[in-house]
Amino acid sequence: MPSGPVVEKQAPAEAGPDLELQSWRCLVFYLCFYGFMAQMRPGESFITPYLLGPSKNFTQEQVTNEIMPVLSYSYMLVLVPIFLLTDYLRYKPVLLLQGLSYVSVWLLLLLGRSVLHMQLMEFFYSVTMAARIAYSSYIFSLVRPARYQRMAGYSRAAVLLGVFTSSVLGQLLVTAGGVSFTTLNYVSLAFLTFSLLLALFLKRPKRSLFFNRGAPLRGASPSELGPMRPGLAPPRKLPAACRDFVLARMLRELGASLRLPQLRLWSLWWVFNSAGYYLIVYYVHILWNVVRPATDSARVYNGAADAASTLLGAMTSFAAGFLKIRWALWSKLVIAGITAAQAGLVFLLFSSYSIWPCYAAFVLFRGFYQFLVPIATFQIASSLSKELCALVFGVNTFFATILKTVITLVVSDKRGLGLVVHSQFQVYFLYFLVLSVLYLLGAVLDGLRHFQRGHQPLPLAQELRSPLEEKATQGLSLKDGDLGSPQPSAPPPLLPPHLEGSAWAPGPASQGQSQPAPAQPTLLPRPSGRLAS
């Protein structure tokens, strides 16, 4: 039995975890509530009919060829500066900038009268889009690494719930309540003002990913801290220090990582398919207004379509976490099939003269894209360090933005072809069709190479594995097959420092049996196969 003084000393120590748990719950609730309220923009689904309606009375050519292209141009200009400022200023100032920009968007939307005012509105909207990275990065700077996955799930659920609730609320106000588009935009402005006030009370982190790297968080295991602090080395001379500057070092690591086939494939998918996806999202509301002009606001169901597409996107993102196939072999075929389906849906969008097939095609189009997003995220992130992962996603997004801007300049802008919206969607249909053919050709070539090497056909359903695991498995199997006799398996390929000893590091291969069949490596521990949404 411990003595009385010992018990008295132990009692205060036991109150620490309870206090920390309470603080964690309050932080999660406030961050998720802020994320939910920042998405409450019920008038967003009806901006295009509002601009084309009697309240603003802009022409379709002005909206399509003069106002909308500004969004792509300005987004390309502000993406990199805001990405750097987000980390340098430690997130909260950029969140405040996002809130102010949202308020500016709706003030210009309500009070602006000229094309220049609407172009300025598109500029501020591009700032809000670029600043979305601040929220997704901010939530990870305040919690332990052990809680990253849970925090990502909570925050994503809050954002999706906010988008869904906003779209449903806007549709109910327009259809059932008979609220005008102008009044709906005032409601959106009120919600955004409230979310700006919430941002004022957010806690500002003391560290960030690149520019403000502080001490590691308490409770983090070495495998969790490895990706956060790779490559720590003693001080060197100035030239070596310049070569080892954070950005230069990460660029060298990025060049080395591009040798991974899965990383290259999914990065290319991110660039090309994201560019096409956002072009469809930007201009589909104009297409709907052409198919059914918004003469009667009560018969405009843009909010219902956005709500349904958000819900389906959330469901397909969740379902992607349970898909178990051999991605090193089947990735291109899966991408080809989904991209071909998206091309068919885009064809239905511009060829249909009824609004309901257009709504259904858009909902399915977004669902297909959201299905592949978490898979691409996992395939890219599972083989990279935390810093390098952020750089890869930033580079992919930037190249997608450049491609989207070039297409906008050529196809949509009045200084280019200045096509009407139906002709634009014909171009986008050809774009997705060409991508699907290229992915299919790549899948056929991969299949031929696989069977020419004499490998046995793989089952259709296997556990979801990271690119490094796929590469290690293939390398070990190929080497053992060439030996043709039971030999101890060679050590796995050298891994980046941040993966050595982590959960993704392949373990030693099992000993060969009396048959010359390739030995199967043991992966310790195996991933659950479930993706964080």
Salt bridges, closest charged atoms under 4 A:
GLU20 OE2 - ARG144 NH2 2.62
GLU44 OE1 - ARG41 NE 2.88
GLU66 OE1 - LYS414 NZ 3.83
ASP244 OD2 - ARG236 NH1 2.72
ASP244 OD1 - ARG252 NH2 3.05
GLU253 OE2 - ARG249 NH1 3.17
ASP306 OD2 - HIS285 NE2 3.47
GLU387 OE2 - ARG213 NH1 2.78
ASP413 OD2 - ARG415 NH2 2.97
ASP446 OD2 - LYS332 NZ 3.10
ASP446 OD1 - ARG449 NH1 2.78
GLU463 OE2 - ARG465 NE 3.44
GLU463 OE2 - ARG526 NE 3.82
GLU470 OE1 - ARG326 NE 2.44
